Every structure is written in C-alpha cells, then in structure tokens.
Amino acid sequence: MTTTHPSSRTQDAVLSVRALHKSFTLHSIDGRIVPSLHGVDLDVHTGEHVALAGPSGAGKSSLLRCIYRTYLPDSGSVRLRTAAGPVELTTLGDREMARLRGREFGYVSQFLAAPPRTGPLEVVAATGRRRGLDRAEAREAAAAALHRLNLDETLWDVDCGVLSGGERQRVNLAAGTVEPPRLLLLDEPVSALDPANREAALALIDSLAGQGVAVLAVFHDMDAIRQLASRVVFVADGRIARQGAPAELLEAVA
Ligand SMILES: Nc1ncnc2c1ncn2[C@@H]1O[C@H](COP(=O)(O)OP(=O)(O)OP(=O)(O)O)[C@@H](O)[C@H]1O
C-alpha cells in the first residue's frame, strides 16, 4: 500500500490537484462551517482510471465538483492539461471555463440535466456537437452510445423528464462518453442500474482508457472498482487517506 502513487508526475498529468481546500458556510444555521476537503493532492494521467472510494460524507463528490468548478474551492490549485497547454481552473473566467467543459473535460453527475421536451438522442448528440462532431456524426455517435447502453430505441425521442432513474443514468453516461474528452469525471455512474445494464455501462467506461481518456470516478461499488480501476484513492474526512492498486488497497480496507 502506498500513500503517494509512484507515477505522480505533475508534468505529464492530465489533471493535477494541489492543496485543495473546501468548506461550506451554512448561513441558515448561524453561519456554521461544514468542512469538506482538507488539502487534497492528486494527479491523474492519460489512460488511467482512478476510482475514488470512501465513506459517505468523506468528500468524494465535493472533490469532483471542485475540479469541475461546480463548487469554487477555498484555496488550492486544479490544473488541467488542454490542447493549448496547462490551464489553472480555479481562477479561469466563466466563458473560458464553459468552453473547456464542452471540449476538454466532462462531468457525469448522478442526475440528468436535460432541457424540457428534449429526447435522449438529441441530448447525447448535442454533447457530441459541442465536442466537435458535425450534426450527422453527432447523431450517429449518439445512436451508437445509446445502443451500447441498451436504451430502447422507442425512448430516443421521448422527453427525458419521463424516463426512469436507470434510463436517465444511461442517457447521462452516453452523453458523457460520446466523443470523449481527455478527462472524464464520473459520480457513481452505475448506481441506479440493474445487473445487465450495469455490465454494459462498466464495459463502456472500461473502453475509455484505450481511447486515451483519463477517468476519475466515484464508486461505492467495490466490484466495479476491481473491474475498472488502475488505481484506487481512498478518501476519509476530506483527505486522501491511502492510494494504490485496487487489489492491495481493497484487501487492506476489507
Ligand atoms: N452544497 C453543500 N452545502 C453544505 N455542505 C455540503 C455541500 N456539499 C457537500 N457538503 C458537505 O461536505 C461533506 C462532504 O460531502 P460529499 O458529498 O463530498 O461526500 P461524499 O464522500 O461524496 O459522500 P457520499 O458518498 O454520501 O455521496 C459532507 O459533510 C456534506 O454534508
């Protein structure tokens, strides 16, 4: 078991997080401070699949959100290697951040955010277009992703708002992985899926490393971590407690 991963080389990391701190102020409860992250350091490299594990409330989702800047960290650095070179995300302007989110990195949350009266094919194809595909290519790639995740074709033009939780999760994952960016952040991407659909989703996620994508994913499911991860990072109380190969680390915490 290691506390510092041997391949932590900042220079060629796709993602480099340093000394990241985040706390929340609950203004409705006398300004109570809820600590969330305490100085997280993490590198993720091309083709690596890093799984974030740890107890509920440990700070795993907060870490993903601080990287994607859904949450603004209190301090620290989040550096993304882009086509134009390394970019510091914590201080980036909103317009440039929106551009990078479209093309350079993606975040698959547990919840599907789709415009009203929009069907799965359109939602997934729209992400493909933002990632540089033309209209026809985007529809083709979207159809392939939805097929791969076994979403029944009769649902492809149905308002996403009426889909079941598992169907929405598959649409979300299809959108996240279509024409995948260099870094994908996944927050419990298979939590609502039945066994057959879960296997299809895990296979899709597993294929990303071969396409040169770096994946940073939160999983509660230890079997999924064993199946997919090249490294597991165990988060506890807002800190990285341990990290290493899944076989050694999961055995140690079992
Ligand atoms: N928007 C928020 N406002 C206030 N506190 C928050 C907010 N988001 C997260 N927290 C707090 O930060 C801490 C870490 O939460 P986080 O969701 O990151 O944990 P987690 O490890 O992802 O948990 P889980 O596995 O249950 O999803 C928790 O104490 C949580 O209550």
The ligand as an SDF file (V2000), in Angstrom:
LIG
                    3D

 31 33  0  0  0  0  0  0  0  0999 V2000
  -23.6300   22.1210   -1.0510 N   0  0  0  0  0  0  0  0  0  0  0  0
  -23.2710   21.7750    0.1790 C   0  0  0  0  0  0  0  0  0  0  0  0
  -23.6060   22.5410    1.2510 N   0  0  0  0  0  0  0  0  0  0  0  0
  -23.2230   22.2070    2.5040 C   0  0  0  0  0  0  0  0  0  0  0  0
  -22.4810   21.1140    2.7950 N   0  0  0  0  0  0  0  0  0  0  0  0
  -22.1260   20.3180    1.7770 C   0  0  0  0  0  0  0  0  0  0  0  0
  -22.4910   20.5960    0.4200 C   0  0  0  0  0  0  0  0  0  0  0  0
  -21.9680   19.6310   -0.3670 N   0  0  0  0  0  0  0  0  0  0  0  0
  -21.3170   18.7840    0.4430 C   0  0  0  0  0  0  0  0  0  0  0  0
  -21.4050   19.1980    1.7330 N   0  0  0  0  0  0  0  0  0  0  0  0
  -20.8360   18.5370    2.9120 C   0  0  0  0  0  0  0  0  0  0  0  0
  -19.4750   18.2040    2.6070 O   0  0  0  0  0  0  0  0  0  0  0  0
  -19.1580   16.9390    3.1520 C   0  0  0  0  0  0  0  0  0  0  0  0
  -18.6890   16.0250    2.0350 C   0  0  0  0  0  0  0  0  0  0  0  0
  -19.7920   15.7260    1.1910 O   0  0  0  0  0  0  0  0  0  0  0  0
  -19.6360   14.9290   -0.1760 P   0  0  0  0  0  0  0  0  0  0  0  0
  -20.9640   14.9270   -0.8550 O   0  0  0  0  0  0  0  0  0  0  0  0
  -18.4880   15.4510   -0.9260 O   0  0  0  0  0  0  0  0  0  0  0  0
  -19.2850   13.4740    0.3750 O   0  0  0  0  0  0  0  0  0  0  0  0
  -19.2290   12.0880   -0.4070 P   0  0  0  0  0  0  0  0  0  0  0  0
  -17.9800   11.4080    0.0260 O   0  0  0  0  0  0  0  0  0  0  0  0
  -19.3900   12.2990   -1.8740 O   0  0  0  0  0  0  0  0  0  0  0  0
  -20.4970   11.3570    0.1900 O   0  0  0  0  0  0  0  0  0  0  0  0
  -21.4890   10.2590   -0.4780 P   0  0  0  0  0  0  0  0  0  0  0  0
  -20.6620    9.0230   -0.6780 O   0  0  0  0  0  0  0  0  0  0  0  0
  -22.5470   10.0730    0.5750 O   0  0  0  0  0  0  0  0  0  0  0  0
  -22.0340   10.8250   -1.7530 O   0  0  0  0  0  0  0  0  0  0  0  0
  -20.4080   16.4240    3.8570 C   0  0  0  0  0  0  0  0  0  0  0  0
  -20.2990   16.7120    5.2390 O   0  0  0  0  0  0  0  0  0  0  0  0
  -21.5280   17.2320    3.2200 C   0  0  0  0  0  0  0  0  0  0  0  0
  -22.5890   17.4140    4.1100 O   0  0  0  0  0  0  0  0  0  0  0  0
  1  2  1  0
  2  3  1  0
  2  7  2  0
  3  4  2  0
  4  5  1  0
  5  6  2  0
  6  7  1  0
  6 10  1  0
  7  8  1  0
  8  9  2  0
  9 10  1  0
 10 11  1  0
 11 12  1  0
 11 30  1  0
 12 13  1  0
 13 14  1  0
 13 28  1  0
 14 15  1  0
 15 16  1  0
 16 17  2  0
 16 18  1  0
 16 19  1  0
 19 20  1  0
 20 21  2  0
 20 22  1  0
 20 23  1  0
 23 24  1  0
 24 25  2  0
 24 26  1  0
 24 27  1  0
 28 29  1  0
 28 30  1  0
 30 31  1  0
M  END
$$$$
